[in-house]
Amino acid sequence: MASKLPVVKQVAWLSLIPQIILLVIIFSVCSRFFPEYPYVIGFSIYFIVFYLLRTLIPSCHRRGVKLFRKKRYEEAIPCFQESYSFFSRNPWLDKYRFLTMLSSSRISYVEMALLNEAFCLAQLERKAEAIGKYETVLQRFPDSEMAISALKMLK
């Protein structure tokens, strides 16, 4: 089911290079140990690793996004707050997300969590809180195009 909510995905194309290198390494190892089906097994291993990393590490964030897409904004807010706390305590996971979660996102999970929380607040018509959250985003990420645009729309 496609969501009618605006979702913006910004890709950091250079982050795909380490992922391609990882895939080549997996194929090389598989061709040595499984010469009959190196690509099938290699892709299988890659996608299992991809799925596990993208599911387990940002679990709070993913739960928030699911609630967000169902328009359950009040329930999504604590998930994004928990995601923000988790990635603030573990900044290396976020900084190296292209390896730790095989994520090609241009913006960090910390920024995404704050932006998503602000969006939820705006959808709940808690305008002052949403503006405050977007301003918090701009304090931490002064070049956040999404926060700048959202603030213009809210003010």
DSSP file (Angstrom, degrees, kcal/mol; ACC not computed):
  #  RESIDUE AA STRUCTURE BP1 BP2  ACC     N-H-->O    O-->H-N    N-H-->O    O-->H-N    TCO  KAPPA ALPHA  PHI   PSI    X-CA   Y-CA   Z-CA
    1    1 A M              0   0    0      0, 0.0     2,-0.2     0, 0.0     0, 0.0   0.000 360.0 360.0 360.0 121.9    0.0    0.0    0.0
    2    2 A A        -     0   0    0      1,-0.1     2,-0.3     2,-0.0     0, 0.0  -0.543 360.0-127.0 -77.9 137.9    1.5    3.3   -1.1
    3    3 A S        -     0   0    0     -2,-0.2     4,-0.1     1,-0.1    67,-0.1  -0.632   6.6-153.8 -83.7 141.4    1.6    6.1    1.4
    4    4 A K        +     0   0    0     -2,-0.3    -1,-0.1    65,-0.2    -2,-0.0   0.384  65.9 106.1 -92.8   3.0    0.1    9.4    0.4
    5    5 A L  S    S-     0   0    0     64,-0.1     2,-0.5     1,-0.1    -2,-0.1  -0.559  84.7-102.2 -80.4 146.5    2.4   11.2    2.9
    6    6 A P        +     0   0    0      0, 0.0     2,-0.5     0, 0.0    -1,-0.1  -0.567  43.8 179.8 -72.6 119.2    5.3   13.1    1.6
    7    7 A V        -     0   0    0     -2,-0.5     2,-0.5    -4,-0.1    -4,-0.0  -0.984   9.5-162.0-122.0 124.1    8.5   11.1    2.0
    8    8 A V        -     0   0    0     -2,-0.5     2,-0.5     2,-0.0   138,-0.0  -0.909   3.5-169.2-109.1 128.3   11.8   12.5    0.8
    9    9 A K        -     0   0    0     -2,-0.5     2,-0.6    96,-0.0    -2,-0.0  -0.968   1.6-167.4-118.8 119.4   14.7   10.2    0.3
   10   10 A Q        -     0   0    0     -2,-0.5    96,-3.4    97,-0.1    97,-0.5  -0.928  12.0-152.2-108.0 122.4   18.1   11.9   -0.2
   11   11 A V  B     -A  105   0A   0     -2,-0.6     2,-1.0    94,-0.3    94,-0.2  -0.787  12.5-149.4-101.2 133.3   20.8    9.5   -1.5
   12   12 A A    >   -     0   0    0     92,-3.5     3,-1.6    -2,-0.4     4,-0.3  -0.844  16.8-165.7 -94.7  96.4   24.5    9.9   -0.9
   13   13 A W  G >  S+     0   0    0     -2,-1.0     3,-1.6     1,-0.3     4,-0.3   0.801  80.7  61.7 -60.2 -33.2   25.7    8.2   -4.1
   14   14 A L  G >  S+     0   0    0      1,-0.3     3,-1.3     2,-0.2    -1,-0.3   0.779  91.5  68.5 -64.5 -24.8   29.3    7.9   -2.9
   15   15 A S  G <> S+     0   0    0     -3,-1.6     4,-0.8     1,-0.3    -1,-0.3   0.660  86.3  69.1 -69.9 -12.8   28.1    5.7   -0.1
   16   16 A L  H <> S+     0   0    0     -3,-1.6     4,-2.4    -4,-0.3    -1,-0.3   0.759  83.8  72.8 -73.7 -23.7   27.2    3.0   -2.6
   17   17 A I  H <> S+     0   0    0     -3,-1.3     4,-2.5    -4,-0.3     5,-0.2   0.939  96.9  45.5 -59.7 -51.0   30.9    2.4   -3.4
   18   18 A P  H  > S+     0   0    0      0, 0.0     4,-2.4     0, 0.0    -1,-0.2   0.862 112.5  53.3 -61.9 -31.5   31.7    0.6   -0.1
   19   19 A Q  H  X S+     0   0    0     -4,-0.8     4,-2.1     2,-0.2    -2,-0.2   0.894 109.2  47.7 -68.7 -38.7   28.5   -1.4   -0.6
   20   20 A I  H  X S+     0   0    0     -4,-2.4     4,-2.4     2,-0.2    -1,-0.2   0.899 111.2  51.5 -66.3 -40.7   29.6   -2.5   -4.1
   21   21 A I  H  X S+     0   0    0     -4,-2.5     4,-2.4     2,-0.2    -2,-0.2   0.915 109.2  50.5 -61.9 -42.6   33.1   -3.4   -2.7
   22   22 A L  H  X S+     0   0    0     -4,-2.4     4,-2.6     1,-0.2    -2,-0.2   0.912 110.0  50.3 -60.4 -42.8   31.4   -5.5    0.0
   23   23 A L  H  X S+     0   0    0     -4,-2.1     4,-2.5     1,-0.2    -1,-0.2   0.896 109.7  50.3 -63.1 -40.6   29.3   -7.2   -2.7
   24   24 A V  H  X S+     0   0    0     -4,-2.4     4,-2.5     2,-0.2    -2,-0.2   0.901 110.8  49.8 -64.2 -41.1   32.5   -7.9   -4.7
   25   25 A I  H  X S+     0   0    0     -4,-2.4     4,-2.5     2,-0.2     5,-0.2   0.930 110.9  49.1 -63.0 -44.9   34.2   -9.4   -1.7
   26   26 A I  H  X S+     0   0    0     -4,-2.6     4,-2.7     1,-0.2    -2,-0.2   0.924 111.7  49.2 -60.6 -43.8   31.2  -11.6   -0.9
   27   27 A F  H  X S+     0   0    0     -4,-2.5     4,-2.6     2,-0.2    -1,-0.2   0.897 110.2  51.7 -62.0 -40.0   31.2  -12.8   -4.6
   28   28 A S  H  X S+     0   0    0     -4,-2.5     4,-1.2     2,-0.2    -2,-0.2   0.931 112.5  44.3 -63.0 -45.8   34.9  -13.5   -4.4
   29   29 A V  H  X S+     0   0    0     -4,-2.5     4,-2.1     1,-0.2     3,-0.3   0.918 114.9  49.3 -64.6 -43.2   34.6  -15.6   -1.3
   30   30 A C  H  X S+     0   0    0     -4,-2.7     4,-3.5     1,-0.2    -2,-0.2   0.866 106.1  55.8 -66.0 -36.0   31.5  -17.4   -2.6
   31   31 A S  H  < S+     0   0    0     -4,-2.6    -1,-0.2     1,-0.2    -2,-0.2   0.817 110.5  46.9 -67.4 -27.2   33.2  -18.2   -6.0
   32   32 A R  H  < S+     0   0    0     -4,-1.2    -2,-0.2    -3,-0.3    -1,-0.2   0.907 125.8  27.1 -76.7 -43.2   36.0  -19.9   -4.0
   33   33 A F  H  < S+     0   0    0     -4,-2.1    -2,-0.2     1,-0.2    -3,-0.2   0.720 134.4  30.2 -94.6 -23.7   33.8  -21.9   -1.7
   34   34 A F    ><  +     0   0    0     -4,-3.5     3,-0.6    -5,-0.3    -1,-0.2  -0.548  66.3 165.1-133.0  67.5   30.6  -22.3   -3.9
   35   35 A P  T 3  S+     0   0    0      0, 0.0    -1,-0.1     0, 0.0    -4,-0.1   0.712  71.8  59.6 -63.8 -20.8   31.9  -22.3   -7.5
   36   36 A E  T 3  S+     0   0    0      1,-0.2     3,-0.1     2,-0.1    -5,-0.1   0.910 125.4  11.5 -73.3 -40.7   28.6  -23.6   -8.9
   37   37 A Y  S <> S+     0   0    0     -3,-0.6     4,-2.2    -7,-0.2     5,-0.3  -0.366  73.3 147.4-134.1  54.2   26.4  -20.8   -7.7
   38   38 A P  H  > S+     0   0    0      0, 0.0     4,-2.4     0, 0.0     5,-0.1   0.872  77.2  45.8 -64.0 -35.9   28.6  -17.9   -6.4
   39   39 A Y  H  > S+     0   0    0      2,-0.2     4,-2.8     3,-0.2     5,-0.3   0.891 112.6  48.6 -76.6 -38.1   26.2  -15.1   -7.5
   40   40 A V  H  > S+     0   0    0      2,-0.2     4,-2.0     1,-0.2    -1,-0.2   0.951 118.8  39.7 -64.1 -48.2   23.1  -16.7   -6.1
   41   41 A I  H  X S+     0   0    0     -4,-2.2     4,-2.8     2,-0.2     5,-0.2   0.903 115.8  52.5 -68.4 -40.9   24.7  -17.4   -2.8
   42   42 A G  H  X S+     0   0    0     -4,-2.4     4,-2.7    -5,-0.3    -2,-0.2   0.935 111.7  44.6 -60.4 -48.4   26.6  -14.1   -2.8
   43   43 A F  H  X S+     0   0    0     -4,-2.8     4,-2.8     2,-0.2     5,-0.2   0.893 112.6  53.4 -63.3 -38.6   23.4  -12.1   -3.4
   44   44 A S  H  X S+     0   0    0     -4,-2.0     4,-2.1    -5,-0.3    -2,-0.2   0.942 111.3  44.7 -61.1 -47.7   21.6  -14.2   -0.7
   45   45 A I  H  X S+     0   0    0     -4,-2.8     4,-2.6     2,-0.2     5,-0.2   0.932 113.5  51.0 -61.8 -46.2   24.3  -13.5    1.9
   46   46 A Y  H  X S+     0   0    0     -4,-2.7     4,-3.1     1,-0.2    -2,-0.2   0.930 112.4  45.5 -58.2 -47.3   24.4   -9.8    1.0
   47   47 A F  H  X S+     0   0    0     -4,-2.8     4,-2.6     2,-0.2    -1,-0.2   0.825 111.4  52.0 -71.4 -30.0   20.6   -9.4    1.3
   48   48 A I  H  X S+     0   0    0     -4,-2.1     4,-2.6    -5,-0.2    -1,-0.2   0.945 114.4  43.0 -66.2 -47.3   20.4  -11.3    4.5
   49   49 A V  H  X S+     0   0    0     -4,-2.6     4,-2.8     2,-0.2     5,-0.3   0.938 115.2  50.6 -61.2 -47.0   23.1   -9.1    6.0
   50   50 A F  H  X S+     0   0    0     -4,-3.1     4,-2.5    -5,-0.2     5,-0.2   0.934 112.9  45.6 -55.1 -50.8   21.4   -6.0    4.5
   51   51 A Y  H  X S+     0   0    0     -4,-2.6     4,-1.5     2,-0.2     5,-0.2   0.925 114.2  47.5 -62.2 -46.9   18.1   -7.0    5.9
   52   52 A L  H  X S+     0   0    0     -4,-2.6     4,-3.0     2,-0.2     5,-0.4   0.930 114.9  45.0 -62.5 -46.4   19.4   -7.8    9.4
   53   53 A L  H  X S+     0   0    0     -4,-2.8     4,-1.3     1,-0.2    -1,-0.2   0.925 116.2  45.6 -64.0 -44.3   21.5   -4.6    9.7
   54   54 A R  H  < S+     0   0    0     -4,-2.5    -1,-0.2    -5,-0.3    -2,-0.2   0.693 120.7  40.4 -74.1 -18.6   18.7   -2.3    8.4
   55   55 A T  H  < S+     0   0    0     -4,-1.5    -2,-0.2    -5,-0.2    -3,-0.2   0.869 119.1  38.9 -94.3 -45.7   16.1   -4.0   10.6
   56   56 A L  H >< S+     0   0    0     -4,-3.0     3,-1.0    -5,-0.2    -3,-0.2   0.920 114.4  46.5 -78.2 -45.0   17.9   -4.5   13.9
   57   57 A I  T 3< S+     0   0    0     -4,-1.3     3,-0.4    -5,-0.4     2,-0.3   0.971 121.5  32.7 -68.6 -54.3   20.0   -1.4   14.3
   58   58 A P  T 3> S+     0   0    0      0, 0.0     4,-2.6     0, 0.0    -1,-0.3  -0.138  78.3 135.0 -93.7  44.0   17.4    1.3   13.5
   59   59 A S  H <> S+     0   0    0     -3,-1.0     4,-2.3    -2,-0.3     5,-0.2   0.883  71.3  48.4 -60.7 -41.4   14.4   -0.7   14.9
   60   60 A C  H  > S+     0   0    0     -3,-0.4     4,-2.3     2,-0.2    -1,-0.2   0.916 112.4  49.8 -64.1 -42.1   12.9    2.3   16.8
   61   61 A H  H  > S+     0   0    0      1,-0.2     4,-2.3     2,-0.2    -2,-0.2   0.929 110.8  48.8 -63.0 -45.3   13.2    4.4   13.7
   62   62 A R  H  X S+     0   0    0     -4,-2.6     4,-2.2     1,-0.2    -1,-0.2   0.894 110.2  51.4 -62.7 -40.5   11.6    1.8   11.5
   63   63 A R  H  X S+     0   0    0     -4,-2.3     4,-2.1    -5,-0.2    -1,-0.2   0.913 110.1  50.2 -62.7 -41.6    8.7    1.4   14.0
   64   64 A G  H  X S+     0   0    0     -4,-2.3     4,-2.8     1,-0.2    -2,-0.2   0.898 109.1  51.0 -62.0 -41.5    8.2    5.2   14.0
   65   65 A V  H  X S+     0   0    0     -4,-2.3     4,-2.6     2,-0.2    -1,-0.2   0.894 108.5  52.1 -64.7 -39.8    8.1    5.3   10.2
   66   66 A K  H  X S+     0   0    0     -4,-2.2     4,-1.1     2,-0.2    -1,-0.2   0.927 113.6  43.3 -61.8 -44.1    5.5    2.5   10.1
   67   67 A L  H  <>S+     0   0    0     -4,-2.1     5,-2.9     2,-0.2     3,-0.3   0.904 111.8  54.8 -66.6 -41.0    3.3    4.4   12.6
   68   68 A F  H ><5S+     0   0    0     -4,-2.8     3,-1.6     1,-0.2    -2,-0.2   0.914 107.0  50.3 -56.2 -47.1    3.9    7.6   10.7
   69   69 A R  H 3<5S+     0   0    0     -4,-2.6    -1,-0.2     1,-0.3   -65,-0.2   0.764 108.4  52.5 -67.2 -25.2    2.7    6.1    7.4
   70   70 A K  T 3<5S-     0   0    0     -4,-1.1    -1,-0.3    -3,-0.3    -2,-0.2   0.366 117.6-116.6 -88.7   5.4   -0.4    4.9    9.2
   71   71 A K  T < 5S+     0   0    0     -3,-1.6     2,-0.9     1,-0.2    -3,-0.2   0.782  72.9 137.6  63.5  30.2   -1.0    8.5   10.3
   72   72 A R     >< +     0   0    0     -5,-2.9     4,-1.5     1,-0.2     3,-0.4  -0.575  19.7 159.9-100.6  66.6   -0.6    7.4   14.0
   73   73 A Y  H  >  +     0   0    0     -2,-0.9     4,-1.8     1,-0.2    -1,-0.2   0.852  64.3  56.1 -63.4 -41.7    1.5   10.5   14.7
   74   74 A E  H  4 S+     0   0    0      1,-0.2    -1,-0.2    -3,-0.2    -2,-0.1   0.887 112.3  43.7 -60.4 -39.2    1.1   10.5   18.5
   75   75 A E  H  > S+     0   0    0     -3,-0.4     4,-0.6     1,-0.2    -1,-0.2   0.777 110.7  56.3 -75.7 -27.7    2.4    6.9   18.7
   76   76 A A  H  X S+     0   0    0     -4,-1.5     4,-2.1     1,-0.2     3,-0.4   0.830  91.0  72.3 -74.4 -32.2    5.2    7.6   16.3
   77   77 A I  H  X S+     0   0    0     -4,-1.8     4,-2.3     1,-0.2     5,-0.2   0.909  96.0  48.3 -54.5 -50.8    6.7   10.5   18.3
   78   78 A P  H  > S+     0   0    0      0, 0.0     4,-2.4     0, 0.0    -1,-0.2   0.853 109.6  55.2 -60.5 -31.5    8.2    8.4   21.2
   79   79 A C  H  X S+     0   0    0     -4,-0.6     4,-2.4    -3,-0.4    -2,-0.2   0.927 109.7  45.1 -64.7 -44.0    9.7    6.1   18.5
   80   80 A F  H  X S+     0   0    0     -4,-2.1     4,-2.5     2,-0.2    -1,-0.2   0.853 112.1  52.5 -69.2 -33.5   11.5    9.0   16.9
   81   81 A Q  H  X S+     0   0    0     -4,-2.3     4,-2.3    -5,-0.2    -2,-0.2   0.905 111.1  47.1 -65.5 -40.5   12.6   10.3   20.3
   82   82 A E  H  X S+     0   0    0     -4,-2.4     4,-2.7     2,-0.2    -2,-0.2   0.890 111.6  50.7 -67.3 -39.4   14.0    6.9   21.1
   83   83 A S  H  X S+     0   0    0     -4,-2.4     4,-2.6     2,-0.2     5,-0.3   0.921 109.9  50.5 -62.4 -44.2   15.7    6.7   17.7
   84   84 A Y  H  X S+     0   0    0     -4,-2.5     4,-1.8     1,-0.2    -2,-0.2   0.929 112.4  46.7 -58.8 -46.3   17.2   10.2   18.3
   85   85 A S  H  X S+     0   0    0     -4,-2.3     4,-2.1     2,-0.2    -2,-0.2   0.923 112.1  50.4 -62.8 -44.9   18.5    9.1   21.7
   86   86 A F  H  X S+     0   0    0     -4,-2.7     4,-1.4     1,-0.2    -2,-0.2   0.943 114.6  41.6 -60.4 -49.9   19.9    5.8   20.4
   87   87 A F  H  < S+     0   0    0     -4,-2.6     7,-0.3     1,-0.2    -1,-0.2   0.746 112.1  55.9 -75.0 -21.7   21.9    7.4   17.5
   88   88 A S  H  < S+     0   0    0     -4,-1.8    -1,-0.2    -5,-0.3    -2,-0.2   0.853 111.1  44.6 -72.7 -34.9   23.0   10.3   19.8
   89   89 A R  H  < S+     0   0    0     -4,-2.1    -2,-0.2     1,-0.2    -1,-0.2   0.755 123.7  36.7 -76.5 -24.6   24.5    7.8   22.2
   90   90 A N    >X  +     0   0    0     -4,-1.4     3,-1.2    -5,-0.2     4,-1.0  -0.543  68.1 159.9-125.3  64.0   26.0    5.8   19.3
   91   91 A P  H 3>  +     0   0    0      0, 0.0     4,-3.1     0, 0.0     5,-0.2   0.780  69.5  65.5 -63.0 -26.0   27.1    8.4   16.8
   92   92 A W  H 3> S+     0   0    0      1,-0.2     4,-2.1     2,-0.2     8,-0.2   0.844  97.2  55.6 -65.7 -32.0   29.6    6.1   15.1
   93   93 A L  H <4 S+     0   0    0     -3,-1.2    -1,-0.2     2,-0.2     7,-0.2   0.901 114.6  39.9 -63.5 -39.5   26.7    3.9   13.9
   94   94 A D  H >< S+     0   0    0     -4,-1.0     3,-1.5    -7,-0.3    -2,-0.2   0.904 113.8  52.2 -76.0 -43.2   25.1    6.9   12.3
   95   95 A K  H 3< S+     0   0    0     -4,-3.1     3,-0.3     1,-0.3    -2,-0.2   0.897 120.0  34.7 -61.2 -40.9   28.3    8.4   10.9
   96   96 A Y  T >X S+     0   0    0     -4,-2.1     4,-2.9    -5,-0.2     3,-2.4  -0.108  76.7 133.9-105.1  34.9   29.3    5.2    9.2
   97   97 A R  H <>  +     0   0    0     -3,-1.5     6,-2.5     1,-0.3     4,-1.7   0.741  62.6  70.0 -58.2 -24.7   25.7    4.1    8.3
   98   98 A F  H 34 S+     0   0    0     -3,-0.3    -1,-0.3     4,-0.3    -2,-0.1   0.746 117.2  22.7 -65.8 -21.4   26.9    3.3    4.8
   99   99 A L  H <4 S+     0   0    0     -3,-2.4    -2,-0.2    -6,-0.1    -1,-0.2   0.759 124.5  49.6-106.9 -44.4   28.8    0.3    6.4
  100  100 A T  H  < S+     0   0    0     -4,-2.9    -3,-0.2    -7,-0.2    -2,-0.1   0.790 135.9   9.4 -71.5 -27.3   27.0   -0.3    9.7
  101  101 A M  S  < S-     0   0    0     -4,-1.7    -1,-0.2    -5,-0.3    -3,-0.2   0.295  95.6-120.3-131.5   5.7   23.5   -0.4    8.2
  102  102 A L        +     0   0    0     -5,-0.3     2,-0.4    -6,-0.3    -4,-0.3   0.882  60.0 158.8  51.2  41.3   24.3   -0.4    4.4
  103  103 A S        -     0   0    0     -6,-2.5    -1,-0.2     1,-0.1    -2,-0.1  -0.801  36.6-167.7 -99.7 134.3   22.3    2.9    4.2
  104  104 A S        +     0   0    0     -2,-0.4   -92,-3.5    -3,-0.1   -89,-0.2   0.117  40.5 138.9-103.7  19.7   22.8    5.3    1.4
  105  105 A S  B     -A   11   0A   0    -94,-0.2   -94,-0.3     1,-0.1     4,-0.1  -0.418  47.5-150.3 -68.5 136.7   20.9    8.1    3.1
  106  106 A R  S    S+     0   0    0    -96,-3.4     2,-0.3    -2,-0.1    -1,-0.1   0.814  81.4  60.1 -76.2 -30.6   22.4   11.5    2.7
  107  107 A I  S    S-     0   0    0    -97,-0.5   -95,-0.1     1,-0.1    -2,-0.1  -0.737  91.3-110.2-101.8 151.6   21.0   12.7    6.0
  108  108 A S     >  -     0   0    0     -2,-0.3     4,-2.5     1,-0.1     5,-0.1  -0.229  21.7-116.0 -74.4 162.9   21.8   11.1    9.4
  109  109 A Y  H  > S+     0   0    0      2,-0.2     4,-2.6     1,-0.2     5,-0.2   0.819 116.8  58.3 -67.1 -30.8   19.3    9.1   11.5
  110  110 A V  H  > S+     0   0    0      2,-0.2     4,-2.0     1,-0.2    -1,-0.2   0.948 109.8  42.7 -62.4 -48.2   19.6   11.8   14.2
  111  111 A E  H  > S+     0   0    0      1,-0.2     4,-2.7     2,-0.2     5,-0.2   0.919 114.1  51.5 -64.4 -43.2   18.4   14.5   11.7
  112  112 A M  H  X S+     0   0    0     -4,-2.5     4,-3.0     1,-0.2     5,-0.3   0.911 108.4  51.7 -59.7 -42.7   15.7   12.1   10.3
  113  113 A A  H  X S+     0   0    0     -4,-2.6     4,-2.3     1,-0.2    -1,-0.2   0.928 112.5  44.9 -62.0 -45.2   14.4   11.4   13.8
  114  114 A L  H  X S+     0   0    0     -4,-2.0     4,-2.4     2,-0.2    -2,-0.2   0.921 114.9  48.2 -64.6 -44.1   14.2   15.1   14.6
  115  115 A L  H  X S+     0   0    0     -4,-2.7     4,-2.5     2,-0.2    -2,-0.2   0.916 112.8  48.0 -63.1 -43.6   12.5   15.9   11.3
  116  116 A N  H  X S+     0   0    0     -4,-3.0     4,-2.4    -5,-0.2    -1,-0.2   0.892 111.4  50.0 -66.1 -39.0   10.1   13.1   11.6
  117  117 A E  H  X S+     0   0    0     -4,-2.3     4,-2.3    -5,-0.3    -1,-0.2   0.927 111.5  48.9 -63.8 -43.5    9.1   14.1   15.1
  118  118 A A  H  X S+     0   0    0     -4,-2.4     4,-2.3     2,-0.2    -2,-0.2   0.906 110.3  51.3 -62.4 -41.6    8.6   17.7   14.0
  119  119 A F  H  X S+     0   0    0     -4,-2.5     4,-2.4     2,-0.2    -1,-0.2   0.924 109.3  50.4 -61.8 -43.9    6.5   16.5   11.1
  120  120 A C  H  X S+     0   0    0     -4,-2.4     4,-1.6     1,-0.2    -2,-0.2   0.916 109.8  50.7 -60.2 -43.2    4.3   14.4   13.4
  121  121 A L  H  <>S+     0   0    0     -4,-2.3     5,-2.7     1,-0.2    -1,-0.2   0.903 110.1  49.8 -61.2 -41.2    3.9   17.4   15.8
  122  122 A A  H ><5S+     0   0    0     -4,-2.3     3,-1.6     1,-0.2    -1,-0.2   0.898 108.7  52.1 -64.4 -40.5    2.8   19.6   12.8
  123  123 A Q  H 3<5S+     0   0    0     -4,-2.4    -1,-0.2     1,-0.3    -2,-0.2   0.792 106.4  54.0 -67.1 -27.0    0.3   17.0   11.7
  124  124 A L  T 3<5S-     0   0    0     -4,-1.6    -1,-0.3    -5,-0.2    -2,-0.2   0.340 119.1-115.5 -85.4   6.3   -1.1   16.9   15.2
  125  125 A E  T < 5S+     0   0    0     -3,-1.6     2,-0.9     1,-0.2    -3,-0.2   0.797  73.7 137.7  61.5  32.3   -1.5   20.7   14.9
  126  126 A R     >< +     0   0    0     -5,-2.7     4,-2.4     1,-0.2     3,-0.2  -0.609  23.7 166.5-100.9  68.3    1.0   21.4   17.7
  127  127 A K  H  >  +     0   0    0     -2,-0.9     4,-2.9     1,-0.2     5,-0.2   0.859  66.1  51.2 -58.7 -45.9    2.5   24.2   15.6
  128  128 A A  H  > S+     0   0    0      1,-0.2     4,-2.3     2,-0.2    -1,-0.2   0.910 113.2  46.0 -62.3 -41.9    4.6   25.8   18.3
  129  129 A E  H  > S+     0   0    0      2,-0.2     4,-2.3    -3,-0.2    -1,-0.2   0.896 112.5  51.0 -67.0 -39.4    6.2   22.5   19.3
  130  130 A A  H  X S+     0   0    0     -4,-2.4     4,-2.7     2,-0.2     5,-0.2   0.925 110.3  48.8 -63.2 -44.9    6.8   21.6   15.6
  131  131 A I  H  X S+     0   0    0     -4,-2.9     4,-2.3     1,-0.2    -2,-0.2   0.925 111.4  50.5 -61.0 -43.9    8.5   25.0   15.0
  132  132 A G  H  X S+     0   0    0     -4,-2.3     4,-1.8    -5,-0.2    -1,-0.2   0.890 111.1  48.3 -60.8 -40.0   10.6   24.5   18.1
  133  133 A K  H  X S+     0   0    0     -4,-2.3     4,-2.2     2,-0.2    -2,-0.2   0.908 110.9  49.9 -69.0 -41.6   11.7   21.0   16.9
  134  134 A Y  H  X S+     0   0    0     -4,-2.7     4,-2.1     1,-0.2    -2,-0.2   0.875 109.8  52.0 -64.0 -35.8   12.5   22.3   13.4
  135  135 A E  H  X S+     0   0    0     -4,-2.3     4,-1.7     2,-0.2    -1,-0.2   0.868 107.0  53.2 -67.2 -34.8   14.6   25.1   15.0
  136  136 A T  H  X S+     0   0    0     -4,-1.8     4,-1.9     2,-0.2     5,-0.2   0.906 106.6  53.0 -63.0 -41.4   16.4   22.4   17.0
  137  137 A V  H  X S+     0   0    0     -4,-2.2     4,-3.4     1,-0.2    -2,-0.2   0.934 109.0  49.2 -57.6 -45.8   17.1   20.6   13.7
  138  138 A L  H  < S+     0   0    0     -4,-2.1    -1,-0.2     1,-0.2    -2,-0.2   0.794 106.5  56.0 -68.8 -27.7   18.6   23.8   12.3
  139  139 A Q  H  < S+     0   0    0     -4,-1.7    -1,-0.2     1,-0.2    -2,-0.2   0.914 119.4  32.0 -66.7 -41.2   20.8   24.3   15.4
  140  140 A R  H  < S+     0   0    0     -4,-1.9    -2,-0.2     1,-0.2    -3,-0.2   0.818 136.2  26.0 -83.4 -32.9   22.3   20.8   14.9
  141  141 A F    ><  -     0   0    0     -4,-3.4     3,-2.1    -5,-0.2    -1,-0.2  -0.712  66.9-179.7-134.1  79.8   22.1   20.8   11.1
  142  142 A P  T 3  S+     0   0    0      0, 0.0    -1,-0.1     0, 0.0    -4,-0.1   0.713  81.7  52.5 -58.3 -23.4   22.2   24.4    9.8
  143  143 A D  T 3  S+     0   0    0      4,-0.0     2,-0.9     5,-0.0     3,-0.1   0.216  71.7 138.1 -97.7  15.5   22.0   23.3    6.2
  144  144 A S    <>  -     0   0    0     -3,-2.1     4,-2.3     1,-0.2     5,-0.2  -0.471  33.7-169.8 -68.0 103.1   18.9   21.1    6.6
  145  145 A E  H  > S+     0   0    0     -2,-0.9     4,-2.4     1,-0.2     5,-0.2   0.858  84.1  54.3 -62.3 -36.1   16.8   21.9    3.5
  146  146 A M  H  > S+     0   0    0      2,-0.2     4,-2.4     1,-0.2    -1,-0.2   0.909 109.6  45.8 -67.4 -42.0   13.9   20.0    4.9
  147  147 A A  H  > S+     0   0    0      2,-0.2     4,-2.6     1,-0.2     5,-0.2   0.912 112.6  51.2 -67.5 -41.9   13.8   22.0    8.2
  148  148 A I  H  X S+     0   0    0     -4,-2.3     4,-1.9     1,-0.2    -2,-0.2   0.940 113.5  44.8 -59.7 -47.9   14.2   25.3    6.4
  149  149 A S  H  X S+     0   0    0     -4,-2.4     4,-1.9     1,-0.2    -2,-0.2   0.907 113.0  50.3 -63.2 -43.4   11.3   24.5    4.0
  150  150 A A  H  X S+     0   0    0     -4,-2.4     4,-2.3     1,-0.2    -1,-0.2   0.902 109.4  51.3 -64.7 -40.9    9.1   23.2    6.8
  151  151 A L  H  X S+     0   0    0     -4,-2.6     4,-2.2     1,-0.2    -1,-0.2   0.900 107.9  52.6 -63.3 -39.8    9.7   26.3    8.9
  152  152 A K  H  < S+     0   0    0     -4,-1.9    -1,-0.2     1,-0.2    -2,-0.2   0.908 111.7  46.5 -61.0 -40.7    8.8   28.6    6.0
  153  153 A M  H  < S+     0   0    0     -4,-1.9    -2,-0.2     1,-0.2    -1,-0.2   0.877 114.2  47.0 -70.1 -36.9    5.6   26.7    5.5
  154  154 A L  H  <        0   0    0     -4,-2.3    -2,-0.2     1,-0.2    -1,-0.2   0.800 360.0 360.0 -76.2 -28.7    4.7   26.8    9.3
  155  155 A K     <        0   0    0     -4,-2.2    -1,-0.2    -5,-0.2    -2,-0.2   0.478 360.0 360.0 -88.2 360.0    5.5   30.5    9.8
